[in-house]
Amino acid sequence: MSSRSAFRTGSNMGWDMVLVEDACDCFDLPDGKGGIIAAESIQAAHVATLDFEFCQVVKTADLA
């Protein structure tokens, strides 16, 4: 199960999910058209999607 699936599943089960956005990582991906989608763009899209409906997004400094 991917981490995205884990957040969605946990949220759907009623659990309070928290994503520490600066404690996770992503990598560049081919876009299928000969180009590359930058890791930063992929990370931003995933965080925004999860934050919108499935979890609370925090930074590591928020946990201290």
N, CA, C, O and CB atoms as a CASP TS submission, in Angstrom:
PFRMAT TS
TARGET T0000
AUTHOR 0000-0000-0000
METHOD Language model
MODEL 1
PARENT N/A
ATOM      1  N   MET     1       0.847  -1.169   0.000  1.00  0.00           N
ATOM      2  CA  MET     1       0.000   0.000   0.000  1.00  0.00           C
ATOM      3  C   MET     1       0.896   1.238   0.000  1.00  0.00           C
ATOM      4  O   MET     1       1.843   1.334   0.781  1.00  0.00           O
ATOM      5  CB  MET     1      -0.966  -0.005   1.222  1.00  0.00           C
ATOM      6  N   SER     2       0.587   2.164  -0.873  1.00  0.00           N
ATOM      7  CA  SER     2       1.372   3.406  -0.892  1.00  0.00           C
ATOM      8  C   SER     2       1.006   4.263   0.309  1.00  0.00           C
ATOM      9  O   SER     2      -0.035   4.057   0.933  1.00  0.00           O
ATOM     10  CB  SER     2       1.138   4.193  -2.208  1.00  0.00           C
ATOM     11  N   SER     3       1.861   5.219   0.628  1.00  0.00           N
ATOM     12  CA  SER     3       1.568   6.106   1.752  1.00  0.00           C
ATOM     13  C   SER     3       0.298   6.914   1.487  1.00  0.00           C
ATOM     14  O   SER     3      -0.460   7.192   2.417  1.00  0.00           O
ATOM     15  CB  SER     3       2.754   7.049   2.015  1.00  0.00           C
ATOM     16  N   ARG     4       0.056   7.295   0.224  1.00  0.00           N
ATOM     17  CA  ARG     4      -1.184   8.015  -0.094  1.00  0.00           C
ATOM     18  C   ARG     4      -2.387   7.149   0.237  1.00  0.00           C
ATOM     19  O   ARG     4      -3.365   7.629   0.809  1.00  0.00           O
ATOM     20  CB  ARG     4      -1.218   8.432  -1.583  1.00  0.00           C
ATOM     21  N   SER     5      -2.316   5.884  -0.119  1.00  0.00           N
ATOM     22  CA  SER     5      -3.413   4.963   0.173  1.00  0.00           C
ATOM     23  C   SER     5      -3.596   4.790   1.676  1.00  0.00           C
ATOM     24  O   SER     5      -4.722   4.690   2.163  1.00  0.00           O
ATOM     25  CB  SER     5      -3.159   3.604  -0.485  1.00  0.00           C
ATOM     26  N   ALA     6      -2.493   4.756   2.401  1.00  0.00           N
ATOM     27  CA  ALA     6      -2.578   4.611   3.858  1.00  0.00           C
ATOM     28  C   ALA     6      -3.291   5.806   4.480  1.00  0.00           C
ATOM     29  O   ALA     6      -4.108   5.637   5.386  1.00  0.00           O
ATOM     30  CB  ALA     6      -1.172   4.457   4.468  1.00  0.00           C
ATOM     31  N   PHE     7      -2.990   7.013   4.003  1.00  0.00           N
ATOM     32  CA  PHE     7      -3.667   8.202   4.529  1.00  0.00           C
ATOM     33  C   PHE     7      -5.145   8.176   4.198  1.00  0.00           C
ATOM     34  O   PHE     7      -5.976   8.476   5.055  1.00  0.00           O
ATOM     35  CB  PHE     7      -3.032   9.475   3.973  1.00  0.00           C
ATOM     36  N   ARG     8      -5.482   7.828   2.984  1.00  0.00           N
ATOM     37  CA  ARG     8      -6.886   7.789   2.587  1.00  0.00           C
ATOM     38  C   ARG     8      -7.645   6.721   3.363  1.00  0.00           C
ATOM     39  O   ARG     8      -8.748   6.967   3.849  1.00  0.00           O
ATOM     40  CB  ARG     8      -7.010   7.533   1.084  1.00  0.00           C
ATOM     41  N   THR     9      -7.057   5.541   3.478  1.00  0.00           N
ATOM     42  CA  THR     9      -7.705   4.454   4.204  1.00  0.00           C
ATOM     43  C   THR     9      -7.888   4.812   5.665  1.00  0.00           C
ATOM     44  O   THR     9      -8.973   4.626   6.217  1.00  0.00           O
ATOM     45  CB  THR     9      -6.896   3.168   4.078  1.00  0.00           C
ATOM     46  N   GLY    10      -6.841   5.326   6.302  1.00  0.00           N
ATOM     47  CA  GLY    10      -6.948   5.715   7.712  1.00  0.00           C
ATOM     48  C   GLY    10      -8.015   6.762   7.931  1.00  0.00           C
ATOM     49  O   GLY    10      -8.797   6.673   8.877  1.00  0.00           O
ATOM     50  N   SER    11      -8.049   7.755   7.059  1.00  0.00           N
ATOM     51  CA  SER    11      -9.060   8.804   7.164  1.00  0.00           C
ATOM     52  C   SER    11     -10.458   8.231   6.993  1.00  0.00           C
ATOM     53  O   SER    11     -11.367   8.572   7.749  1.00  0.00           O
ATOM     54  CB  SER    11      -8.808   9.896   6.125  1.00  0.00           C
ATOM     55  N   ASN    12     -10.633   7.368   6.008  1.00  0.00           N
ATOM     56  CA  ASN    12     -11.935   6.748   5.772  1.00  0.00           C
ATOM     57  C   ASN    12     -12.378   5.861   6.931  1.00  0.00           C
ATOM     58  O   ASN    12     -13.572   5.628   7.119  1.00  0.00           O
ATOM     59  CB  ASN    12     -11.895   5.935   4.499  1.00  0.00           C
ATOM     60  N   MET    13     -11.417   5.370   7.703  1.00  0.00           N
ATOM     61  CA  MET    13     -11.745   4.557   8.878  1.00  0.00           C
ATOM     62  C   MET    13     -12.010   5.422  10.107  1.00  0.00           C
ATOM     63  O   MET    13     -12.319   4.905  11.181  1.00  0.00           O
ATOM     64  CB  MET    13     -10.614   3.574   9.172  1.00  0.00           C
ATOM     65  N   GLY    14     -11.887   6.748   9.948  1.00  0.00           N
ATOM     66  CA  GLY    14     -12.172   7.651  11.047  1.00  0.00           C
ATOM     67  C   GLY    14     -10.975   8.034  11.896  1.00  0.00           C
ATOM     68  O   GLY    14     -11.133   8.705  12.915  1.00  0.00           O
ATOM     69  N   TRP    15      -9.800   7.627  11.502  1.00  0.00           N
ATOM     70  CA  TRP    15      -8.599   7.970  12.259  1.00  0.00           C
ATOM     71  C   TRP    15      -8.172   9.394  11.947  1.00  0.00           C
ATOM     72  O   TRP    15      -8.368   9.869  10.828  1.00  0.00           O
ATOM     73  CB  TRP    15      -7.458   6.989  11.947  1.00  0.00           C
ATOM     74  N   ASP    16      -7.597  10.071  12.909  1.00  0.00           N
ATOM     75  CA  ASP    16      -6.996  11.384  12.690  1.00  0.00           C
ATOM     76  C   ASP    16      -5.611  11.175  12.109  1.00  0.00           C
ATOM     77  O   ASP    16      -4.717  10.671  12.789  1.00  0.00           O
ATOM     78  CB  ASP    16      -6.933  12.216  14.012  1.00  0.00           C
ATOM     79  N   MET    17      -5.434  11.557  10.872  1.00  0.00           N
ATOM     80  CA  MET    17      -4.178  11.338  10.172  1.00  0.00           C
ATOM     81  C   MET    17      -3.384  12.638  10.140  1.00  0.00           C
ATOM     82  O   MET    17      -3.949  13.713   9.938  1.00  0.00           O
ATOM     83  CB  MET    17      -4.429  10.811   8.738  1.00  0.00           C
ATOM     84  N   VAL    18      -2.066  12.535  10.342  1.00  0.00           N
ATOM     85  CA  VAL    18      -1.182  13.700  10.327  1.00  0.00           C
ATOM     86  C   VAL    18      -0.012  13.396   9.384  1.00  0.00           C
ATOM     87  O   VAL    18       0.673  12.383   9.526  1.00  0.00           O
ATOM     88  CB  VAL    18      -0.669  14.052  11.779  1.00  0.00           C
ATOM     89  N   LEU    19       0.196  14.290   8.426  1.00  0.00           N
ATOM     90  CA  LEU    19       1.309  14.181   7.495  1.00  0.00           C
ATOM     91  C   LEU    19       2.346  15.229   7.867  1.00  0.00           C
ATOM     92  O   LEU    19       2.043  16.421   7.899  1.00  0.00           O
ATOM     93  CB  LEU    19       0.835  14.357   6.019  1.00  0.00           C
ATOM     94  N   VAL    20       3.568  14.790   8.147  1.00  0.00           N
ATOM     95  CA  VAL    20       4.669  15.710   8.431  1.00  0.00           C
ATOM     96  C   VAL    20       5.363  15.947   7.094  1.00  0.00           C
ATOM     97  O   VAL    20       6.214  15.165   6.670  1.00  0.00           O
ATOM     98  CB  VAL    20       5.675  15.132   9.534  1.00  0.00           C
ATOM     99  N   GLU    21       4.980  17.052   6.434  1.00  0.00           N
ATOM    100  CA  GLU    21       5.358  17.235   5.032  1.00  0.00           C
ATOM    101  C   GLU    21       6.851  17.377   4.789  1.00  0.00           C
ATOM    102  O   GLU    21       7.329  16.996   3.720  1.00  0.00           O
ATOM    103  CB  GLU    21       4.675  18.428   4.495  1.00  0.00           C
ATOM    104  N   ASP    22       7.601  17.910   5.738  1.00  0.00           N
ATOM    105  CA  ASP    22       9.042  18.037   5.507  1.00  0.00           C
ATOM    106  C   ASP    22       9.809  16.822   6.027  1.00  0.00           C
ATOM    107  O   ASP    22      11.036  16.856   6.122  1.00  0.00           O
ATOM    108  CB  ASP    22       9.571  19.306   6.171  1.00  0.00           C
ATOM    109  N   ALA    23       9.097  15.762   6.358  1.00  0.00           N
ATOM    110  CA  ALA    23       9.733  14.513   6.766  1.00  0.00           C
ATOM    111  C   ALA    23       9.477  13.409   5.727  1.00  0.00           C
ATOM    112  O   ALA    23       9.792  12.242   5.958  1.00  0.00           O
ATOM    113  CB  ALA    23       9.214  14.075   8.154  1.00  0.00           C
ATOM    114  N   CYS    24       8.911  13.795   4.597  1.00  0.00           N
ATOM    115  CA  CYS    24       8.711  12.823   3.528  1.00  0.00           C
ATOM    116  C   CYS    24       9.363  13.362   2.251  1.00  0.00           C
ATOM    117  O   CYS    24       9.731  14.535   2.180  1.00  0.00           O
ATOM    118  CB  CYS    24       7.186  12.535   3.303  1.00  0.00           C
ATOM    119  N   ASP    25       9.499  12.514   1.271  1.00  0.00           N
ATOM    120  CA  ASP    25      10.291  12.854   0.104  1.00  0.00           C
ATOM    121  C   ASP    25       9.603  12.352  -1.156  1.00  0.00           C
ATOM    122  O   ASP    25       8.673  11.547  -1.092  1.00  0.00           O
ATOM    123  CB  ASP    25      11.705  12.269   0.217  1.00  0.00           C
ATOM    124  N   CYS    26      10.051  12.817  -2.257  1.00  0.00           N
ATOM    125  CA  CYS    26       9.545  12.411  -3.559  1.00  0.00           C
ATOM    126  C   CYS    26      10.713  12.437  -4.539  1.00  0.00           C
ATOM    127  O   CYS    26      11.817  12.849  -4.183  1.00  0.00           O
ATOM    128  CB  CYS    26       8.374  13.343  -4.037  1.00  0.00           C
ATOM    129  N   PHE    27      10.472  12.000  -5.764  1.00  0.00           N
ATOM    130  CA  PHE    27      11.525  12.013  -6.766  1.00  0.00           C
ATOM    131  C   PHE    27      10.938  12.423  -8.115  1.00  0.00           C
ATOM    132  O   PHE    27       9.732  12.314  -8.333  1.00  0.00           O
ATOM    133  CB  PHE    27      12.211  10.630  -6.862  1.00  0.00           C
ATOM    134  N   ASP    28      11.796  12.894  -9.013  1.00  0.00           N
ATOM    135  CA  ASP    28      11.363  13.264 -10.352  1.00  0.00           C
ATOM    136  C   ASP    28      10.745  12.060 -11.047  1.00  0.00           C
ATOM    137  O   ASP    28      11.171  10.923 -10.843  1.00  0.00           O
ATOM    138  CB  ASP    28      12.540  13.819 -11.173  1.00  0.00           C
ATOM    139  N   LEU    29       9.728  12.329 -11.876  1.00  0.00           N
ATOM    140  CA  LEU    29       9.092  11.264 -12.647  1.00  0.00           C
ATOM    141  C   LEU    29       9.004  11.662 -14.118  1.00  0.00           C
ATOM    142  O   LEU    29       8.818  12.836 -14.439  1.00  0.00           O
ATOM    143  CB  LEU    29       7.686  10.949 -12.087  1.00  0.00           C
ATOM    144  N   PRO    30       9.139  10.674 -15.016  1.00  0.00           N
ATOM    145  CA  PRO    30       8.922  10.987 -16.426  1.00  0.00           C
ATOM    146  C   PRO    30       7.452  11.337 -16.648  1.00  0.00           C
ATOM    147  O   PRO    30       6.571  10.743 -16.026  1.00  0.00           O
ATOM    148  CB  PRO    30       9.348   9.796 -17.331  1.00  0.00           C
ATOM    149  N   ASP    31       7.185  12.300 -17.535  1.00  0.00           N
ATOM    150  CA  ASP    31       5.807  12.725 -17.759  1.00  0.00           C
ATOM    151  C   ASP    31       5.101  11.948 -18.865  1.00  0.00           C
ATOM    152  O   ASP    31       3.937  12.221 -19.157  1.00  0.00           O
ATOM    153  CB  ASP    31       5.781  14.182 -18.087  1.00  0.00           C
ATOM    154  N   GLY    32       5.779  10.993 -19.480  1.00  0.00           N
ATOM    155  CA  GLY    32       5.195  10.192 -20.545  1.00  0.00           C
ATOM    156  C   GLY    32       5.259  10.867 -21.908  1.00  0.00           C
ATOM    157  O   GLY    32       4.808  10.301 -22.904  1.00  0.00           O
ATOM    158  N   LYS    33       5.813  12.066 -21.958  1.00  0.00           N
ATOM    159  CA  LYS    33       5.914  12.824 -23.212  1.00  0.00           C
ATOM    160  C   LYS    33       7.353  13.222 -23.502  1.00  0.00           C
ATOM    161  O   LYS    33       7.608  14.100 -24.326  1.00  0.00           O
ATOM    162  CB  LYS    33       5.030  14.074 -23.156  1.00  0.00           C
ATOM    163  N   GLY    34       8.298  12.568 -22.816  1.00  0.00           N
ATOM    164  CA  GLY    34       9.702  12.869 -23.021  1.00  0.00           C
ATOM    165  C   GLY    34      10.277  13.875 -22.044  1.00  0.00           C
ATOM    166  O   GLY    34      11.469  14.180 -22.094  1.00  0.00           O
ATOM    167  N   GLY    35       9.447  14.391 -21.162  1.00  0.00           N
ATOM    168  CA  GLY    35       9.910  15.362 -20.179  1.00  0.00           C
ATOM    169  C   GLY    35       9.923  14.765 -18.779  1.00  0.00           C
ATOM    170  O   GLY    35       9.715  13.567 -18.587  1.00  0.00           O
ATOM    171  N   ILE    36      10.168  15.619 -17.830  1.00  0.00           N
ATOM    172  CA  ILE    36      10.248  15.209 -16.427  1.00  0.00           C
ATOM    173  C   ILE    36       9.343  16.112 -15.596  1.00  0.00           C
ATOM    174  O   ILE    36       9.282  17.320 -15.824  1.00  0.00           O
ATOM    175  CB  ILE    36      11.720  15.266 -15.906  1.00  0.00           C
ATOM    176  N   ILE    37       8.648  15.525 -14.638  1.00  0.00           N
ATOM    177  CA  ILE    37       7.900  16.295 -13.648  1.00  0.00           C
ATOM    178  C   ILE    37       8.784  16.375 -12.410  1.00  0.00           C
ATOM    179  O   ILE    37       9.179  15.350 -11.855  1.00  0.00           O
ATOM    180  CB  ILE    37       6.488  15.640 -13.324  1.00  0.00           C
ATOM    181  N   ALA    38       9.090  17.582 -11.985  1.00  0.00           N
ATOM    182  CA  ALA    38      10.002  17.793 -10.861  1.00  0.00           C
ATOM    183  C   ALA    38       9.421  17.245  -9.561  1.00  0.00           C
ATOM    184  O   ALA    38       8.218  17.333  -9.315  1.00  0.00           O
ATOM    185  CB  ALA    38      10.316  19.281 -10.707  1.00  0.00           C
ATOM    186  N   ALA    39      10.289  16.685  -8.743  1.00  0.00           N
ATOM    187  CA  ALA    39       9.882  16.127  -7.455  1.00  0.00           C
ATOM    188  C   ALA    39       9.123  17.148  -6.613  1.00  0.00           C
ATOM    189  O   ALA    39       8.152  16.803  -5.938  1.00  0.00           O
ATOM    190  CB  ALA    39      11.102  15.629  -6.689  1.00  0.00           C
ATOM    191  N   GLU    40       9.561  18.391  -6.653  1.00  0.00           N
ATOM    192  CA  GLU    40       8.909  19.431  -5.852  1.00  0.00           C
ATOM    193  C   GLU    40       7.449  19.616  -6.263  1.00  0.00           C
ATOM    194  O   GLU    40       6.590  19.848  -5.413  1.00  0.00           O
ATOM    195  CB  GLU    40       9.664  20.759  -5.990  1.00  0.00           C
ATOM    196  N   SER    41       7.169  19.517  -7.547  1.00  0.00           N
ATOM    197  CA  SER    41       5.797  19.650  -8.045  1.00  0.00           C
ATOM    198  C   SER    41       4.944  18.455  -7.634  1.00  0.00           C
ATOM    199  O   SER    41       3.789  18.606  -7.237  1.00  0.00           O
ATOM    200  CB  SER    41       5.794  19.797  -9.571  1.00  0.00           C
ATOM    201  N   ILE    42       5.527  17.275  -7.737  1.00  0.00           N
ATOM    202  CA  ILE    42       4.806  16.066  -7.345  1.00  0.00           C
ATOM    203  C   ILE    42       4.497  16.098  -5.849  1.00  0.00           C
ATOM    204  O   ILE    42       3.376  15.807  -5.432  1.00  0.00           O
ATOM    205  CB  ILE    42       5.626  14.804  -7.699  1.00  0.00           C
ATOM    206  N   GLN    43       5.495  16.454  -5.052  1.00  0.00           N
ATOM    207  CA  GLN    43       5.319  16.550  -3.601  1.00  0.00           C
ATOM    208  C   GLN    43       4.219  17.556  -3.254  1.00  0.00           C
ATOM    209  O   GLN    43       3.354  17.271  -2.427  1.00  0.00           O
ATOM    210  CB  GLN    43       6.646  16.955  -2.922  1.00  0.00           C
ATOM    211  N   ALA    44       4.254  18.727  -3.886  1.00  0.00           N
ATOM    212  CA  ALA    44       3.259  19.766  -3.608  1.00  0.00           C
ATOM    213  C   ALA    44       1.853  19.284  -3.947  1.00  0.00           C
ATOM    214  O   ALA    44       0.913  19.540  -3.195  1.00  0.00           O
ATOM    215  CB  ALA    44       3.581  21.041  -4.399  1.00  0.00           C
ATOM    216  N   ALA    45       1.705  18.596  -5.059  1.00  0.00           N
ATOM    217  CA  ALA    45       0.391  18.088  -5.454  1.00  0.00           C
ATOM    218  C   ALA    45      -0.112  17.025  -4.486  1.00  0.00           C
ATOM    219  O   ALA    45      -1.285  17.043  -4.114  1.00  0.00           O
ATOM    220  CB  ALA    45       0.448  17.517  -6.866  1.00  0.00           C
ATOM    221  N   HIS    46       0.746  16.104  -4.072  1.00  0.00           N
ATOM    222  CA  HIS    46       0.338  15.057  -3.131  1.00  0.00           C
ATOM    223  C   HIS    46      -0.050  15.659  -1.779  1.00  0.00           C
ATOM    224  O   HIS    46      -1.075  15.294  -1.204  1.00  0.00           O
ATOM    225  CB  HIS    46       1.470  14.027  -2.947  1.00  0.00           C
ATOM    226  N   VAL    47       0.758  16.566  -1.284  1.00  0.00           N
ATOM    227  CA  VAL    47       0.466  17.189   0.011  1.00  0.00           C
ATOM    228  C   VAL    47      -0.853  17.954  -0.060  1.00  0.00           C
ATOM    229  O   VAL    47      -1.672  17.859   0.853  1.00  0.00           O
ATOM    230  CB  VAL    47       1.616  18.136   0.437  1.00  0.00           C
ATOM    231  N   ALA    48      -1.063  18.710  -1.134  1.00  0.00           N
ATOM    232  CA  ALA    48      -2.296  19.482  -1.278  1.00  0.00           C
ATOM    233  C   ALA    48      -3.514  18.568  -1.346  1.00  0.00           C
ATOM    234  O   ALA    48      -4.543  18.860  -0.737  1.00  0.00           O
ATOM    235  CB  ALA    48      -2.230  20.362  -2.528  1.00  0.00           C
ATOM    236  N   THR    49      -3.406  17.481  -2.073  1.00  0.00           N
ATOM    237  CA  THR    49      -4.518  16.539  -2.192  1.00  0.00           C
ATOM    238  C   THR    49      -4.850  15.906  -0.840  1.00  0.00           C
ATOM    239  O   THR    49      -6.017  15.840  -0.452  1.00  0.00           O
ATOM    240  CB  THR    49      -4.184  15.447  -3.218  1.00  0.00           C
ATOM    241  N   LEU    50      -3.838  15.447  -0.135  1.00  0.00           N
ATOM    242  CA  LEU    50      -4.075  14.821   1.168  1.00  0.00           C
ATOM    243  C   LEU    50      -4.594  15.832   2.179  1.00  0.00           C
ATOM    244  O   LEU    50      -5.497  15.524   2.957  1.00  0.00           O
ATOM    245  CB  LEU    50      -2.793  14.175   1.691  1.00  0.00           C
ATOM    246  N   ASP    51      -4.033  17.032   2.175  1.00  0.00           N
ATOM    247  CA  ASP    51      -4.452  18.086   3.103  1.00  0.00           C
ATOM    248  C   ASP    51      -5.907  18.486   2.861  1.00  0.00           C
ATOM    249  O   ASP    51      -6.626  18.801   3.809  1.00  0.00           O
ATOM    250  CB  ASP    51      -3.540  19.314   2.964  1.00  0.00           C
ATOM    251  N   PHE    52      -6.340  18.475   1.623  1.00  0.00           N
ATOM    252  CA  PHE    52      -7.689  18.904   1.265  1.00  0.00           C
ATOM    253  C   PHE    52      -8.753  18.043   1.925  1.00  0.00           C
ATOM    254  O   PHE    52      -9.800  18.551   2.328  1.00  0.00           O
ATOM    255  CB  PHE    52      -7.866  18.874  -0.237  1.00  0.00           C
ATOM    256  N   GLU    53      -8.496  16.732   2.040  1.00  0.00           N
ATOM    257  CA  GLU    53      -9.573  15.848   2.491  1.00  0.00           C
ATOM    258  C   GLU    53      -9.184  14.766   3.486  1.00  0.00           C
ATOM    259  O   GLU    53     -10.051  14.261   4.200  1.00  0.00           O
ATOM    260  CB  GLU    53     -10.167  15.204   1.330  1.00  0.00           C
ATOM    261  N   PHE    54      -7.916  14.396   3.558  1.00  0.00           N
ATOM    262  CA  PHE    54      -7.591  13.170   4.269  1.00  0.00           C
ATOM    263  C   PHE    54      -6.739  13.311   5.520  1.00  0.00           C
ATOM    264  O   PHE    54      -6.677  12.377   6.318  1.00  0.00           O
ATOM    265  CB  PHE    54      -6.915  12.282   3.361  1.00  0.00           C
ATOM    266  N   CYS    55      -6.077  14.453   5.719  1.00  0.00           N
ATOM    267  CA  CYS    55      -5.195  14.543   6.874  1.00  0.00           C
ATOM    268  C   CYS    55      -4.883  15.990   7.220  1.00  0.00           C
ATOM    269  O   CYS    55      -5.167  16.915   6.459  1.00  0.00           O
ATOM    270  CB  CYS    55      -3.907  13.780   6.614  1.00  0.00           C
ATOM    271  N   GLN    56      -4.299  16.149   8.376  1.00  0.00           N
ATOM    272  CA  GLN    56      -3.747  17.436   8.791  1.00  0.00           C
ATOM    273  C   GLN    56      -2.286  17.440   8.355  1.00  0.00           C
ATOM    274  O   GLN    56      -1.577  16.451   8.542  1.00  0.00           O
ATOM    275  CB  GLN    56      -3.896  17.670  10.357  1.00  0.00           C
ATOM    276  N   VAL    57      -1.840  18.537   7.782  1.00  0.00           N
ATOM    277  CA  VAL    57      -0.450  18.654   7.342  1.00  0.00           C
ATOM    278  C   VAL    57       0.285  19.586   8.292  1.00  0.00           C
ATOM    279  O   VAL    57      -0.158  20.703   8.562  1.00  0.00           O
ATOM    280  CB  VAL    57      -0.362  19.176   5.873  1.00  0.00           C
ATOM    281  N   VAL    58       1.420  19.103   8.796  1.00  0.00           N
ATOM    282  CA  VAL    58       2.250  19.885   9.705  1.00  0.00           C
ATOM    283  C   VAL    58       3.703  19.809   9.252  1.00  0.00           C
ATOM    284  O   VAL    58       4.043  19.026   8.365  1.00  0.00           O
ATOM    285  CB  VAL    58       2.102  19.382  11.165  1.00  0.00           C
ATOM    286  N   LYS    59       4.547  20.615   9.858  1.00  0.00           N
ATOM    287  CA  LYS    59       6.000  20.544   9.647  1.00  0.00           C
ATOM    288  C   LYS    59       6.636  19.982  10.916  1.00  0.00           C
ATOM    289  O   LYS    59       6.016  19.983  11.979  1.00  0.00           O
ATOM    290  CB  LYS    59       6.604  21.960   9.291  1.00  0.00           C
ATOM    291  N   THR    60       7.870  19.504  10.802  1.00  0.00           N
ATOM    292  CA  THR    60       8.530  18.912  11.965  1.00  0.00           C
ATOM    293  C   THR    60       8.604  19.896  13.122  1.00  0.00           C
ATOM    294  O   THR    60       8.489  19.493  14.280  1.00  0.00           O
ATOM    295  CB  THR    60       9.931  18.439  11.596  1.00  0.00           C
ATOM    296  N   ALA    61       8.796  21.183  12.832  1.00  0.00           N
ATOM    297  CA  ALA    61       8.886  22.186  13.891  1.00  0.00           C
ATOM    298  C   ALA    61       7.582  22.290  14.687  1.00  0.00           C
ATOM    299  O   ALA    61       7.594  22.675  15.856  1.00  0.00           O
ATOM    300  CB  ALA    61       9.242  23.547  13.294  1.00  0.00           C
ATOM    301  N   ASP    62       6.447  21.944  14.045  1.00  0.00           N
ATOM    302  CA  ASP    62       5.151  21.985  14.720  1.00  0.00           C
ATOM    303  C   ASP    62       5.013  20.873  15.762  1.00  0.00           C
ATOM    304  O   ASP    62       4.137  20.939  16.624  1.00  0.00           O
ATOM    305  CB  ASP    62       4.028  21.878  13.699  1.00  0.00           C
ATOM    306  N   LEU    63       5.851  19.878  15.687  1.00  0.00           N
ATOM    307  CA  LEU    63       5.740  18.706  16.572  1.00  0.00           C
ATOM    308  C   LEU    63       6.480  18.892  17.877  1.00  0.00           C
ATOM    309  O   LEU    63       6.238  18.157  18.834  1.00  0.00           O
ATOM    310  CB  LEU    63       6.264  17.473  15.876  1.00  0.00           C
ATOM    311  N   ALA    64       7.373  19.853  17.934  1.00  0.00           N
ATOM    312  CA  ALA    64       8.211  20.049  19.128  1.00  0.00           C
ATOM    313  C   ALA    64       7.433  20.652  20.278  1.00  0.00           C
ATOM    314  O   ALA    64       7.993  20.879  21.351  1.00  0.00           O
ATOM    315  CB  ALA    64       9.397  20.938  18.800  1.00  0.00           C
TER
END
